[in-house]
Amino acid sequence: MDFKYKWKNGQAPSQDQAARSKYLLDEQQFDTEEDRNIAEQDARKHLGVPTRIADDDRSILPHAASDESEDDLNDL
């Protein structure tokens, strides 16, 4: 089966590379970010890699308190 979009590096990535990469396809072939996201999902399905979810870019660990919060604690 042939895929209708251009891959980012000229060829289809391995499943390991696809799982770690945020984008698999060449961005210049898309007019909108929505079109690109839909094509990226199709590319991942084509390669048999799980699709990305909105939380993929968020850290799973809580963030440390900001400097401003620490200053407030020191005032107590």
C-alpha positions in Angstrom: 0.0 0.0 0.0 1.4 3.4 -1.0 1.1 6.4 1.3 0.0 9.7 -0.3 2.0 12.2 1.8 5.7 13.1 1.8 7.7 11.8 4.8 9.7 14.3 6.8 13.1 12.7 5.9 12.3 11.4 2.5 11.4 7.9 3.7 9.1 6.2 6.2 10.6 6.1 9.7 11.0 2.9 11.7 8.3 2.2 14.3 10.7 3.3 17.0 11.5 6.6 15.4 7.8 7.2 14.6 6.9 6.5 18.3 9.4 9.1 19.5 8.9 11.8 16.9 6.2 14.5 17.2 6.0 15.0 13.4 6.5 12.3 10.7 5.5 14.2 7.6 7.0 17.2 5.7 5.2 20.3 7.0 5.4 22.2 3.7 2.6 20.1 2.1 -0.1 21.3 4.5 -2.1 24.5 4.5 -3.4 24.3 8.0 -2.3 22.8 11.3 -5.6 20.8 11.4 -4.8 19.2 8.0 -1.3 18.3 9.3 -2.6 16.7 12.5 -5.1 14.6 10.5 -2.4 13.4 8.1 0.0 12.7 11.0 -2.7 10.4 12.6 -3.1 8.6 9.3 0.6 8.2 9.0 0.9 6.7 12.5 -2.0 4.3 11.7 -0.2 3.4 8.4 3.0 2.5 10.3 1.1 0.7 13.1 2.2 3.3 15.8 -0.1 4.6 18.4 -1.5 8.1 17.6 -0.4 11.1 19.8 -2.8 12.5 22.3 -3.1 16.1 23.6 -1.3 15.2 26.8 1.8 13.8 25.1 3.7 17.1 25.4 2.9 17.6 29.1 5.2 16.4 31.8 3.8 13.6 34.0 5.7 14.9 37.0 4.4 18.0 38.9 6.3 21.1 38.3 8.4 22.7 41.1 7.1 25.8 42.8 8.1 29.0 41.0 10.6 31.4 42.6 7.7 33.8 43.5 6.0 31.1 45.5 9.3 30.3 47.4 9.6 34.0 48.4 6.1 34.0 49.8 7.0 30.9 51.9 10.1 32.6 53.2 8.1 35.6 54.4 6.1 33.3 56.7 
